[in-house]
Amino acid sequence: MDVVVHGSQTINEKVIVELVAAGHNHVAAILVSLLIELVEQEGHKHDIVVVVNFMEKAIDIFPATSDQLCLHGIGNAIRALYYKSDHYSPQTFMAISLVTFNILRSVHPKVLSDNEAWVAVTIKLIDCLVSTVVVHGWTHENLIVIGILSLILHHYTNNALVEASKTIVLNTSLVSTINSTIDTAFSKGPALTDYDEGANIGESLIFVLLLYYFYLRSLHAALPGPVEWQNFVGPLNSQQSLTAVSIHCHDLCRPMHFGSPSVKLVSSYCLLELFTRLSYQKSREHKELNCSTGFLMSIMAVLEGLVFFSDIRVVMNCGLCVSMVLGWENLDLQEKRMIAKNYWYRLIVEEIALSLAAPCLASKSFFNHHKPAVHVAVALPKLDNIPLWLRTVFDDSFISGIIGNLGARKVNSDMVLLFRELLISDFFKADQIASLNHVLRIKRKIMSFSFHLILLACRKYMYSNSTQEDSWDEHAEKKFTAVHDLREVRVYLIHLMSSQLSMKSENGDMRLLEELETFFRS
């Protein structure tokens, strides 16, 4: 496509895009200035949409375009657009919101300046959201705003858009709207099963829960004082403040049990984030958990029931949550007895042992679920009173079978973690320890040699490319596909949410090498 300039002269659209992405010129600044001028002079809405769509197309081709646009003040242009949005059609508002989402999605956090423009954009978006939800409910325009607010909060975890994120967290009108939406959706109870992402309630619930996830990740840093995470465990009482979005652990269990697969997934990430924050606070401040045994066991029942769910991400989140609860030191005697007699845990451990000792005999439904189940199994030997049946499951014959079936190629970090806890709890005999050490030492040698080769390759690459470090290369662009509709926004936010855990716990070979080193120090 060609763009007409100076009446009859034309320039190819891709050439302009390449100039914007490359930087070291004034093209990005001109593009931003053009958009601001069109808005301030109340230019034809069609012209505004053309420029906005061009920016989106440019970001789709070269994600580096977002960096250049932000460096030249696109935040000011977006502020001008939204403060004139009352005069735009829903289609124009959607076009503006999609390009805003794509800019925030692809820009590097260090490029974002935390100036008043993004704060003003955030305030305007929240005002639009709160006022229109009251009148029209959750429209597509409102849900894309939820997506933008989620990305702003995500950037806050990378020390960008700090003031804009605080504006979201501390806005009481937004808090009230979100809490009201959650109460309405959760009141459906078992009927939540009928509301998937294709239904209005299901779609809005997924987006609100996504916002809640990013909200939780930034809450501890955005609030002026410390967050009392224990307030999120029990039911809300009249004395608790409503100045924060309050979806409690027990409430999150409802959509995890009754919700559609997508609702279960997002809810499980929210619950995992809450449990992670609570566990950290408990270990640091040594506070006891203020909830009844029955209340905690009801949460555990929901988590245990999803250990064999079809979505491995839900299974992993539930397994991690169960392992955290089992690790809380202040569980009372009654709770520990209930855990020791829990036949569901025994079934999980038996399946793990069988899959390691005789994989051909393990149930097919469990084949892809042993990784999250290991987290449950690892927590059991750490209990003050180890369940008696655990030694029955991991008896001499089973442990010998596991080691005999174990080859250096089959070892992964989860297995090593389980072996270490069983070793610490005296489940192994001397000859079994010697055999296991032999296999793991071979694995460690292979891993160390592989890392040595990788390091040499990296040094060679860095040396050969050092002279080209500052050059711009379109082939070096990260893989990126701009979102074009609400479904793609939802898919991307779920991907972004899922990647937060995978970056922490799924580092492959590096994590395995760390577990091996820890094992040999045990």
Secondary structure, DSSP 4 states (H G I P E B T S, - for coil): -EEEETTTEEEEHHHHHHHHHH-SSSHHHHHHHHHHHHHHTT--HHHHHHHHHHHHHHHHH-THHHHHHHHTTHHHHHHHHHTTGGGS-HHHHHHHHHHHHHHHHHS-GGG----HHHHHHHHHHHHHHHHHHHHH-S-HHHHHHHHHHHHHHHHHTTT-SHHHHHHHHT-HHHHHHHHHHHHHHHTTGGGGGG--TTSHHHHHHHHHHHHHHHHHHHHHHHSSS---GGGGTSPP-TTS--SS----HHHHHHHHHHS-HHHHHHHHHHHHHHHHHHHHHHHHH-PPP-S-HHHHHHHHHHHHHTTT-S-HHHHHHHHHHHHHHHH-TT--HHHHHHHHT-HHHHHHHHHHHHHHH-GGGS-GGGTT-HHHHHHHHHHGGGSSS--HHHHHHT-HHHHHHHHHT--GGG--HHHHHHHHHHHHTT-S-HHHHHHHHHHHHHHHHHHHHHHHHHHHHHHHHHHHHGGGTT---GGGSPP-----SHHHHHHHHHHHHHHHHHHHH--THHHHHHHHHHHHH-
